Amino acid sequence: MKNIFNKLAVALAILLLPQLKAQASSHREAPLIAFDPLADNTDLYAFRSPCDTNKIVLIANYIPFEHPAGGPNYYTFGENIRYEIHVKNNANTPGDNIVYRFTFQHTNQDATTFFNIRLGQQNIKTTYTCERSMDGGNTFSTIVSNGVVPPPNIGPRSIENATVGLGATSYGSLMQQAVATATSGEKVFCGPADDPFFVDLGGAFDVGGFRTGAQARDGLAKFNCHTIAIEVPITTLQKNGMNTTQASSILDGNFVIGVWASASRPQITTLSAAGNEPSYSGNWVQVSRLGMPLTNEVVIPLGMKDQWNRSNPYTSDGGYRQYFQNPELALYMDNSQYGGAVPGLDSLRIQTASLGTYDFRNTKQGLYPLKNTAAVSGTALADIGGFGAYLLPNNNSPRAVDIMPIFLMGVPNLNPYQLATGKNGNPLAAGKPFINNFLLYTPLIGTPEFADLLRLNMAVPVTPRTDPNFSSLGIVKAAVLGLTDPTYNNTNIQFIPNMDGFPNGRRLEDDVTTIELQAVSGVALAAIGLWYDDYTTNPVTPDLLHVIDFNAGVTHNDTTFQQCFPYLQEPWRGFNGQDYVGPTSVAELGLATPAAAMNAYPNPFTNEVTLKYKLSANANIMIQVVDLNGRVIQTIANERKEAGEYSAHWNSGNLASGIYFAKLSVGGQTIQSVKLIKTN
């Protein structure tokens, strides 16, 4: 027996390590994107705003493992990257319906220093342009121009000191000042923030060794990320422009949206041997994407992770169904496979004989014996009038009935996907409605669109964060309440706390690692009446309690969240300043205000750009535009100016689109170089 166990452990080490190598949601989840952190989409959230329930909050995070003290070249959004948040609200149209696109620009305000912030200037100062498409990405209109990205939270002298740094009241004030109101009504924030994800990376990576209690360690604690947050009116996202007062119920399928985020880069990058900026050309290529958390980490096999990142969810994800119908993680919750070698998951065991009959272990039959029988007639499992062709595809894909729709289809408010409450022991009967995030078709029954999207029913009310029943277990907690609380002991549609939680959208507080591990262990099957093997008369069995009581060790973020937009907490500070003693003024430091500073707007531009510059003293100045090779294109100004603020204009005429630089010289010395991006 010991030798068998050792062989299992060796096999597990070989099989599991490559797959669990990046379980921190989408932090370094695939080989190629691990080398391109600026474009790495780490997390995605979609939830109804608890601060303004008429709005939906969409949050896409990028750049994993930002150390707060990672200077002097601190983290920021990348140029030549398209960051996008995609929304689907109409199942009868192909692909996206709404797309928000963000592009970022950098300006070195003071090229004479190595500090990121000094004397009121930033190096690098980042701004952004937000465009919105309401026709699936065919056409875009600009809704935010020259948006402000707050600087990194370096320390008190850089942020709050009025003579040495920016002189801000607090870092929080910089975040709030950076919140923009789009011309189309959305609130928008782009900038650094505390990474809200939480997971015991060390335990998970060590062959599934999840730790509990005081032993657990949050691998993302005190790391930052860069976030794009949008607060959007529900009427903008709902396909017919309706608000929730017009919904037929709190589970109205017409209010379901699917969300995913991506990052794309130009196809060709050309490096210069002369040390100039790289040049970019060719079509845009998607290099990262994220819908449901943890999909690419623990569902998609290593050899296909890069392909997954580059693929369009609507046209490709149906080809990945096999990995959801027999998820690899299920092997480690099955004693006949590798369950014995993963003690961290020993509380999670999948039904092998639910109701004495149904086996949901990988490659077993699951509910397939019911296919085309009278028992499934009138349910979602029927081939005629239902989705049986996809939910019961063959006799060796047991999790096509639960894991696959949770990730790739959404879950409809149809039998059997209702709580066991009111079913009187028949899991296929009508029960307590508790979820509907299935994108509604007209007619309802048709070919579903398989796509890894974070699906949210916007009609579901918000669970207040102060509600004593609020839980990081999301829908799992709603199911427990719906099964055990007499308040919900009926088959009516009524709000149960946490029905607005993952996988119905994703709130910042939701413990998605625990929820997904419980789901793989069959908790959703148990919720609808396919109880665990030890069921006799009482469904609340030791096996069920073991699964419900399981957690992945780290169950909450390492800090709080803000109550209202942008909801994410301030980024962790690189230096707290409590032990600092030393000069705090310009005079004490022996520094002088920079001779000049310049910025450009709009940037990117089409034909004409304005260069606004400031002189701290009378001086001879020159402004020249040069190309990537340093060749002078045009001298815009060459004259003596008194101290003050000025503007100069450059009309690029028939020059090709691309990157140029505006160089500001004072007294013959180059003070600043501003990158100019000319577009078609």
Secondary structure as GFF3:
##gff-version 3
##sequence-region A 1 680
A	DSSP	alpha_helix	2	19	.	.	.	ID=ss1
A	DSSP	three_ten_helix	33	35	.	.	.	ID=ss2
A	DSSP	three_ten_helix	37	39	.	.	.	ID=ss3
A	DSSP	beta_strand	41	48	.	.	.	ID=ss4
A	DSSP	beta_strand	55	66	.	.	.	ID=ss5
A	DSSP	beta_strand	82	88	.	.	.	ID=ss6
A	DSSP	beta_strand	98	107	.	.	.	ID=ss7
A	DSSP	beta_strand	117	118	.	.	.	ID=ss8
A	DSSP	beta_strand	121	122	.	.	.	ID=ss9
A	DSSP	beta_strand	125	133	.	.	.	ID=ss10
A	DSSP	beta_strand	141	148	.	.	.	ID=ss11
A	DSSP	alpha_helix	156	159	.	.	.	ID=ss12
A	DSSP	alpha_helix	171	177	.	.	.	ID=ss13
A	DSSP	beta_strand	180	181	.	.	.	ID=ss14
A	DSSP	beta_strand	187	194	.	.	.	ID=ss15
A	DSSP	alpha_helix	201	205	.	.	.	ID=ss16
A	DSSP	three_ten_helix	213	215	.	.	.	ID=ss17
A	DSSP	beta_strand	224	233	.	.	.	ID=ss18
A	DSSP	alpha_helix	234	237	.	.	.	ID=ss19
A	DSSP	three_ten_helix	244	246	.	.	.	ID=ss20
A	DSSP	three_ten_helix	253	255	.	.	.	ID=ss21
A	DSSP	beta_strand	256	270	.	.	.	ID=ss22
A	DSSP	beta_strand	279	290	.	.	.	ID=ss23
A	DSSP	alpha_helix	295	298	.	.	.	ID=ss24
A	DSSP	three_ten_helix	302	304	.	.	.	ID=ss25
A	DSSP	alpha_helix	305	310	.	.	.	ID=ss26
A	DSSP	alpha_helix	313	316	.	.	.	ID=ss27
A	DSSP	three_ten_helix	317	320	.	.	.	ID=ss28
A	DSSP	alpha_helix	322	325	.	.	.	ID=ss29
A	DSSP	three_ten_helix	328	333	.	.	.	ID=ss30
A	DSSP	three_ten_helix	339	341	.	.	.	ID=ss31
A	DSSP	three_ten_helix	343	345	.	.	.	ID=ss32
A	DSSP	three_ten_helix	368	370	.	.	.	ID=ss33
A	DSSP	three_ten_helix	374	376	.	.	.	ID=ss34
A	DSSP	alpha_helix	388	391	.	.	.	ID=ss35
A	DSSP	three_ten_helix	398	401	.	.	.	ID=ss36
A	DSSP	alpha_helix	403	404	.	.	.	ID=ss37
A	DSSP	pi_helix	405	409	.	.	.	ID=ss38
A	DSSP	beta_strand	454	457	.	.	.	ID=ss39
A	DSSP	alpha_helix	474	484	.	.	.	ID=ss40
A	DSSP	three_ten_helix	486	488	.	.	.	ID=ss41
A	DSSP	alpha_helix	512	520	.	.	.	ID=ss42
A	DSSP	alpha_helix	523	527	.	.	.	ID=ss43
A	DSSP	alpha_helix	542	549	.	.	.	ID=ss44
A	DSSP	alpha_helix	586	589	.	.	.	ID=ss45
A	DSSP	beta_strand	596	601	.	.	.	ID=ss46
A	DSSP	beta_strand	608	615	.	.	.	ID=ss47
A	DSSP	beta_strand	619	626	.	.	.	ID=ss48
A	DSSP	beta_strand	632	641	.	.	.	ID=ss49
A	DSSP	beta_strand	644	651	.	.	.	ID=ss50
A	DSSP	beta_strand	658	666	.	.	.	ID=ss51
A	DSSP	beta_strand	669	678	.	.	.	ID=ss52
###
